[in-house]
Amino acid sequence: MLLQFSCSNYKSIKEKIIFSMRASHDSTMLERTKEYNGSHILRMAVIYGANGSGKSNFISAFAFVQNLIGSSIRYQPGEKIRLYPHKLSSEDMSTTFDVQFVIEGVRYAYGFSLLDGEVDEEYLYHFPKHKQSKIFSRSGLTTSFGRDYQNEFTSATKALKNNRLFLSCAANWANVADIEKVFVFFQNDIVIYRTALDEPSMNLWTEQSIELLHENAKLKDAFIRTLTYLGTGIKGVDTEVKTVDFDEIKKFVSDPELHKQLDMMQKKLENSFQSVNAQVIYEKFATDLMREESTGIKKLFQVVCPIIDILNSGRILLCDELETGLHENIVSQLIKVFYANAPEKFAQLIFTTHDTNLLDLALFRRDQIWFTELNEDRATDLYSLVEIRNVRKNENVSARYIEGKYGAIPMMNEKMIENLIESDVTA
C-alpha cells in the first residue's frame, strides 16, 4: 500500500508538496480504509483542480520515479538524467522525490534528489517491528549501508554512476530480498494510466486488456458482470490473440518505403508481435471493438480490466482524468465497484478528475478529496479538503467547490467577458 508521496521542483511543482493516504481522525466510512500500525489507510483519493494547476504533473511525478528506477541502470557515462525543474527555481535547487509504502506488512521509505542531471542524494530505510533501520544511503558516489547489509552491495557499488540510482544498481547487481521487493513494488505494483497530450494513443491499454481477457477466464467473467452492472448491454466478449511473423507480412508488401518501415519494426520487436482483437457481443449483433465501437466502450475496456486486475492483485492504480470518454454515472458506479470488491490484499485508486458530480461526501471522506492550485509563482499547491476549516459533514461540497470556497477552480473575469460580448468582434 502507498502511505505518502512528496516531491519538489518538478514541472509546475516548485516547493515541496505532500500527498498522504493516511486517514484523518474522521470516524466516518472506516470500512473504506484499512488499519495499519494503529492508523487507517485510505483505499481511494481524488484530485481536483483547474486546467494547468498541476493535477497531471502530480501523476507524471510518480511516472518519472517509476521510469527512472527501471531505466537508470542503462545510463551510460556522461549521459545526463533529463530533468524538468520549475521555471522559477534557482539553478542550485534540486528535484526531490520521497515515497513511503508498505510491502508484506513492513513500512519502507525511499527517496532521491537530482541536480544538474545527476543523482545528488538517495536513501532506503525500512521499519521491521516498526523501528527504523537503514538499508542504504548515498551522497554523490559515496555510499553507506545498514548494519545487516555491509557485505551485500559490493558488485552494486562497482556499477554505480552519477546518473544511476543505487536502487537500480542493487536490484541488478546484488541479491538482497528487501531491494528486490522495493524494485518490484515500483515496477509492478504501481500502475499508471495517463491520457496526456504527449501520450495520445491508449491502444496499448486496450490490447493489454484483451490479452488479460483472453488468458484469464475468471477475470473475463468478472469483466462481463461489471459491464452488465454498468448497463452497457454487453453480453459477452470473444477475444483473438495471435502471433504475427514479420517475414510473412513482408512477402505481401511491394512498397519499398513500407518494407523499410517493417524492417525497422522487426528490429525493434524482433521477428514477431502479438495481434489482438475482440468482438463485443450484444443481444442481437456483435461489433469489432477496434473498428466499430464507441469511444466510451473502448475506454471501459481500457479501464475496467486494469481495475479488476488491480483489485485481484492488491496493486495501486494512478489514473489521470478517469472520467474522459465516460458518462458521469459510469464513473461513480466504477468507484462503487472498487469499494465493494476490495480483497484483503488492499488495492488503492488515486485519480484526477474535473467531474464535480463526484464531489459528494456520501462517496468520499473529506481526507480523500484533494485540490491543486497555482500560487503567485505559478507553482502547484496541493491540499486536502480536511485541511480547510468549517467544512460540515453534510456540506454540499460540489456546490461549494463551484462557488470557489475551496479554491482550485478557474476564476472567470466577468467584466472582461462582458466587454468581449459588447465589442464588435466582426470589425
PyMOL commands that set and color helices and strands:
alter all, ss='L'
color gray80, all
select helices_A, chain A and resi 30-32+55-74+128-130+147-149+154-159+166-173+177-189+203-215+217-229+246-250+256-269+289-292+295-313+328-340+356-358+366-368+385-387+397-403+414-422
alter helices_A, ss='H'
color red, helices_A
select strands_A, chain A and resi 2-8+17-20+33-36+39-42+44-49+95-103+106-115+118-126+133-139+142-145+190-193+236-245+272-281+286-288+316-319+348-352+369-374+380-384
alter strands_A, ss='S'
color yellow, strands_A
deselect
rebuild
show_as cartoon
